[in-house]
Amino acid sequence: MEEIHRNSSLLPGVKLGYHEFDYCGRYPWALKAAMSIVRGHSHSCSSSQTATLSLLLVGLVGRQLGLKVGLQGVDTVTCSLWGPSSNQSLFQDGDVIFGGLFNLHYQTPAIDHNFTQLLHFKPCTGLEYAPLQYMYAMVFALEEINDNPNLLPGLKLGYHMFDCCGQPLWASQAALSLAGGESSSCDHPLPLIIGAASSITSEILSRILGPLSVPLLSYLSSCPCLSDRVQFPNFFRTIPSDIYQARAIAQLAIRFNWTWIGAVVENNSYGHTAIKIFQEETQGAGVCLEFIETLSLENILNDAKRAALTLQASTAKVILVFTWYTNVRELFLELAKINVTDRQFVASEAWSTSSDLLQHPVTRKVASGVLGVAIRSSTIPGFENYLKSLNPFHRPSDGFLREFWEVEFGCSPDKSLQKASLSACSGTESLERVQNVFTDVSQLRVSYNVYLAVYAAAQALHSLLSCPADNSSTCSSPKHIKPTELLQHLNKVNFTTPQGEEFYFQDGDIPAKYDLVNWQNTPEGTLQLILVGHVVGFDIHLNESAIQWSTGSSQVPTSVCSENCRPGTRKSNRKGEPVCCFDCIPCAEGEISNKTGSLYCDQCPLEYWSNANRTACVPRQLDFLSFNETLGITLTTAAVSGVIMTTAVFVVFLCYSRTPVVRANNSELSFLLLLSLKLCFLCSLVFIGRPSVWSCRFQQAAFGISFVLCVSCLQVKTIVVLAAFRSARPGAEALIKWFGLGQQRGSVCLLTCVQIIICAVWLSLSPPVPKQDLGFHGSKVTLECSMTSVVGFSLILGYIALLACTCLILAFLARKLPDNFNEAKLITFSMLIFCAVWVAFVPAYVSSPGKYTVTVEVFAILASSYGLLFCIFVPKCFIILLRPGKNTKKHLMSR
């Protein structure tokens, strides 16, 4: 400072003073020090003190925003507001003044980074009609409250609104100016501020105003980060957090089964937070993002071109877009250049209701059928008439309205400020027939948010100033409103709006309410915004039949990487690809999937099996060896043929019963053997057909007794042959006497009775029963005779095996007897076949599944029966019928 004083060329005639504080490195202390200087030294509004305060402001806010400024020559310094100059604000005095921050212009003056320009703001240019409507919504609400005898009676609300031009620095300076009491006369501190229009600005303002407990009510800041009451205890908003719109869009994707989606997001917290929440909400629902492209305003042309090429190469048909409408416009222009017109766009509230996009000719080509989430709309009674009644001749101090008049009508309403390029207005100009964004009140969204913010502030102020009937000493004075007290009442505010809507804050946020809108083609070839649903909290109410999709029809577009798996198949993820990309694998036998998109196939219960399409479990068909099937017919034919052949042999033997061949070795045993063989063939038929209680019991008994009878006859025959030839030796004549006819009959009966006893005991204690075999997996369940006791069946087979082995050994010993016709040879061959068949039977029986177990047993019965029939009786029939000359006793006894 002293060096500057000694410099005659810098600030000549001006003495710079200073007031310094130690804030111990704590930002809130620094702000408190700044406000202490404001409130303690602003009574005279001296130029030197104002300059000091301006320097302090630049130091604090500039550091917050990373702005570097330098002090150069300052010609004159006046007592001005910290922020935009007076022509960038709108003021109306009152008992209590509400501050307002709006972005009314979009073109800011160039900054040459010198301090002079910070003190002497050049006006912004490029007036925007929509924010201008927001500002007058605040003015209308305040005037409406002032006319309401039930709300803040006897108190007049004023306002001081600033145009921040979208610059956080300007908004910060304006906010500090309002909070510091320079709204009108240096001693009118504002109890609250309504703004700002962006989340970044609101975050900065909330941190700056937080130590002072000045409430900040935003109408358009939707960042979820601002819901943190620890960091932003003084922040409130009348727009829902972006969390809810991202959740709503996620629910739409799940509802319409869009599993393969592309995303284009703003390269800041707005876009990144939204897509993160979307991914969290769709996790586990099979929704995948094919790509995420980012757009930045600073590099929008290159970013839009890159994103357009990504969309062109992608297979996703549904594209989520979380970015500003200006960036969307550039994206659509690039898509139109490469003729990408078949995408279904899902819009965030930042551009879903943009009139600029709806009216743009490229939009109709690229983005018809857009489905979007929009800030909920409502009506404000009387607001349309109020807007159309505005006239700068009635509001000469309103610089914003004057500028709007100049832009809209091309004339200047104020001759003293008339521009050279404009003529003077005649005074007959009116907004009654003007149709533009400013006068359009058909869907009030942000304007209604501003309206709600004003009413919420007024209700909180009304609650603060209301005096309890029993204690008037607790009343607050409008001139001594403490922001901390107003903050407490804002947290508890709960009222019904003039539209009949209940309003309250939940930790600074309001309950989520959105509109669902659809861009539809009109007969005139334009696009119009149609309301198709609502979002309330986590619930979506949607009229799907009213939606016109990008295809021009009401058919919901599909956007999948892989078509959903049909019933009867399951998903199989492709290696190295997202879970939304998969192959459909048919369910295995016995498994089903009865819905689309199944991850797994369900196993059918044991009594059921999958149908041919693998979509349902059906009862398994009973399967048994039936007379109607080919196998059953074949076995039946073989059994019946065996019976016929055995009968034929029996008839031959009966006709030639007196011939030597028949009479040799006890013809009675031969007839008994033929009878037992017939029984063996017949018992095989018992195994065919549906098993029942009695058939199961009769099967094994008939089989066991028939074969024991057969083998007993052969064994006795063999013994008789051996005894006959042994008795021919000297000293053995008495041997044959022990094997007479009676002994032979008795032996057969005795051996057979043993088997009968075994069968009787087995069937009485633990008989076989019909049972379904569920162990074999197939469409059929085998109905079989289950062996409840394996011991009984083993004894039957073991006894037959014992007799057969004994008979084989005896026959083998008698095979070389000297007679020309030696029946022992025939018995040997027949028993070899018999034993071979039944030895092979055991492993085949154990390993055969289902009804083939019965088939194996029937085949063994028939094979062994045919073996006995052919080996023993065919040679005899051959001699009887074809070689009768050999059917003589002499020939048979010859050696």
Summary of the structure (lengths in Angstrom):
residues: 895
radius of gyration: 53.2
end to end distance: 154.7
largest distance: 170.1
contacts: 2922
relative contact order: 0.06
helix: 48%
strand: 15%
